[in-house]
Amino acid sequence: MSQPTITVQKASNSRIDQVDFDNLVFGNVFSDHMFECDYKDGKWQNPTIKPYGPLTMYPSAKVFHYGQAVFEGMKAFKDDNGKVFLFRPADNLNRINKSSHRMAIPEFPEDLFFDGLTELLKLDREWVKPGLGNSLYIRPFVIATQNGVSASPSTEYKFMIILSPAQAYYTGDVKVMIAEKFSRAADGGVGYAKAAGNYGAQFYPTNLAREKGFQQIIWTDANEHKYLEEAGTMNIFFRINDQLVTAPNNDRILDGITRKSLIKLAEREGVGVEVRQVSIAEIVEAAKDGSLKEIFGAGTAAVISPVSAFSYNDTVYTLPVMEHSFAKKFKSLLMNIQYNLAEDMYGWRYAID
Ligand SMILES: *Cc1c(COP(=O)(O)O)cnc(C)c1O
């Protein structure tokens, strides 16, 4: 298939000197350029890299009314020789297309995704800072741009990639509340997709949890609120004695790249991982008898985010402080691969030049 070439309009001045890279707030600063490609007349066209800036759209654009929008989250890393790497980017492309499919959005072509992404990263490579913990967060997304408020899928879309420099993300002491009433996703719904509305719908219950002193919610199954499924916007792992347990993927749970990478690394390290339903009753019991050693969330932004306590039915269960935590160990094993500090046994690194 012939592919349209990417038009590049360079920014006349870089904004990089105005950025304090030692005091970044996650997701607040964006690099000099962005990638944009439109879907019109049944095809993706006019791929362009241009200076990061505002979009002009009509208020009737469908994305504003029906939330037809999906996104991805990935990162670029720089090693000590200045080489830039992505981590399993093909999985992000597959996933955005899976999300798009569910939201009746046309899939984005693989060659255009990789060409757009690598051209953009080459242009803004100075925004990827070396040093363990520094990264350039990559946000691809698709929005419905057709004008008109009839409730039907858009015939026009915009695929974009924007880039935001990020530092090591210390989530600190994360206390979580187990959802007993609210749900993130239901059977047959869109929980497995990175659909924009999934996140908007979490804000209100998460705010209620915050008011009670918990930073995140552990989402449970919508049918019975009996099984633990995800931690905020991360997948969830439990360490019971020296074994890890994580919920299986289904249509309510997002198939995380961090999660599946950790499962693979655990197997390599000889740590058993059970992929199965995890009930609240089991975890409460394990917390009481001391066999529950750790709970952590897994996702691109923080890699691994340890949980210090959880609440269920108005009781707070505090987790032990582990000297040799799996959270620390696996975070470091994974980051060493991402930063080209360890052998890439599974072909996860993707060099951009
Ligand atoms: C993005 C996301 C994750 C983590 O996926 P990664 O590929 O590891 O970043 C987990 N759960 C939800 C709900 C997510 O949106």
The ligand as a Tripos MOL2 file, in Angstrom:
@<TRIPOS>MOLECULE
LIG
   15    15     1     0     0
SMALL
NO_CHARGES

@<TRIPOS>ATOM
      1 C1         -3.2500    2.0080   30.6050 C.3       1 LIG1
      2 C2         -3.9010    1.2080   31.6770 C.ar      1 LIG1
      3 C3         -3.2300    0.1710   32.3680 C.ar      1 LIG1
      4 C4         -1.7700   -0.0940   32.2120 C.3       1 LIG1
      5 O1         -1.3820   -0.4620   30.9260 O.3       1 LIG1
      6 P1          0.1540   -0.3400   30.5220 P.3       1 LIG1
      7 O2          0.1660   -0.8570   29.1200 O.co2     1 LIG1
      8 O3          0.9230   -1.1910   31.4390 O.co2     1 LIG1
      9 O4          0.5060    1.0920   30.6410 O.co2     1 LIG1
     10 C5         -3.9610   -0.5770   33.2750 C.ar      1 LIG1
     11 N1         -5.2520   -0.3330   33.5320 N.ar      1 LIG1
     12 C6         -5.9170    0.6640   32.9080 C.ar      1 LIG1
     13 C7         -7.3550    0.8820   33.2230 C.3       1 LIG1
     14 C8         -5.2590    1.4610   31.9740 C.ar      1 LIG1
     15 O5         -5.9020    2.4520   31.3720 O.3       1 LIG1
@<TRIPOS>BOND
     1     1     2 1
     2     2     3 ar
     3     2    14 ar
     4     3     4 1
     5     3    10 ar
     6     4     5 1
     7     5     6 1
     8     6     7 2
     9     6     8 1
    10     6     9 1
    11    10    11 ar
    12    11    12 ar
    13    12    13 1
    14    12    14 ar
    15    14    15 1
@<TRIPOS>SUBSTRUCTURE
     1 LIG1         1 GROUP 0 **** ****
